[in-house]
């Protein structure tokens, strides 16, 4: 088992420049993804953000409040995947969906903390003990599914799927596979198993839509 990094080790990688609040949120994303919510302290987050503890408490009453804000910030951080990535300009909705999966596949590289999900990591610890954090994580994951659902629905309208398939249900399945892939990668400390899982997801989606799309 890896040792929990000391505060000075985490602080060696500073959060991006910007307001203290934004830097604290970015630092929370980095530290929680690396070592979990419970093991992450306010001191470590401040060190990673390069701000004083006084600045922390100027913006957040407690670590829980930062966690909720960071979950909301994670939703904003994911937004470019649905607005700026190259695949969003493809004409065919199924190609856009497959392109999104390919985009997620391309992200599965390097240390696990660089590609795993902040809210997925945090909710596994906090779902039964902190309802505010659980609800914030639920909202973030649901926002991802809601953003993916329109392309799925458009692909369903073009290609057809079994009657019991819904756009939001398939979006939730995509999210479930990704979250499971992150867990598998953590068990091996290797993204290869996650890449294999997401590759199977792409095969499933193509078969579901009758192998349509150009990707």
Long-range contacts (C-beta under 8 A, 24 or more apart in sequence): 4-35, 4-39, 5-34, 5-35, 5-44, 7-41, 7-43, 7-44, 7-47, 8-47, 10-34, 10-44, 10-47, 10-48, 11-44, 11-47, 11-48, 11-50, 13-48, 14-48, 14-49, 14-50, 15-48, 15-49, 15-50, 20-49, 20-51, 20-55, 20-56, 20-58, 20-59, 21-59, 21-69, 22-73, 23-49, 23-50, 23-51, 24-49, 24-51, 24-55, 24-56, 24-59, 24-60, 24-66, 25-66, 25-69, 25-70, 25-73, 26-73, 28-66, 28-67, 28-70, 28-118, 29-70, 29-73, 29-74, 29-77, 29-118, 30-113, 32-67, 32-70, 32-118, 32-121, 32-122, 33-112, 33-113, 33-114, 33-116, 33-117, 33-118, 33-121, 34-113, 36-121, 36-125, 37-67, 37-121, 37-122, 37-125, 37-126, 37-133, 38-125, 42-66, 64-130, 64-132, 64-133, 67-122, 67-126, 67-130, 67-133, 67-136, 68-132, 68-133, 68-136, 70-118, 71-118, 71-119, 71-122, 71-133, 71-136, 71-137, 71-139, 71-140, 72-136, 72-139, 72-140, 74-117, 74-118, 74-119, 74-140, 75-139, 75-140, 75-143, 75-144, 78-140, 78-143, 78-144, 78-147, 79-147, 81-147, 82-147, 82-148, 92-155, 92-158, 92-213, 92-214, 93-151, 93-152, 93-154, 93-155, 93-157, 93-158, 94-155, 94-158, 94-159, 94-209, 94-212, 94-213, 94-215, 95-213, 95-214, 95-215, 96-151, 96-155, 97-148, 97-151, 97-152, 97-155, 97-205, 97-213, 98-202, 98-205, 98-206, 98-213, 98-215, 99-215, 100-148, 100-151, 101-174, 101-198, 101-201, 101-202, 101-205, 102-202, 102-215, 104-178, 104-198, 105-195, 105-198, 105-199, 105-202, 108-181, 108-185, 108-191, 108-194, 108-195, 108-198, 109-191, 110-191, 112-182, 112-185, 112-186, 112-189, 112-191, 115-182, 115-185, 115-191, 115-194, 116-182, 116-185, 116-186, 117-178, 117-179, 117-182, 120-179, 120-182, 121-182, 141-175, 144-171, 144-175, 145-171, 145-172, 145-174, 145-175, 146-171, 148-174, 148-175, 155-209, 155-212, 155-213, 156-209, 158-212, 159-209, 159-210, 159-212, 160-209, 160-210, 161-208, 161-209, 162-208, 165-208, 170-205, 170-208, 174-201, 174-205, 177-201
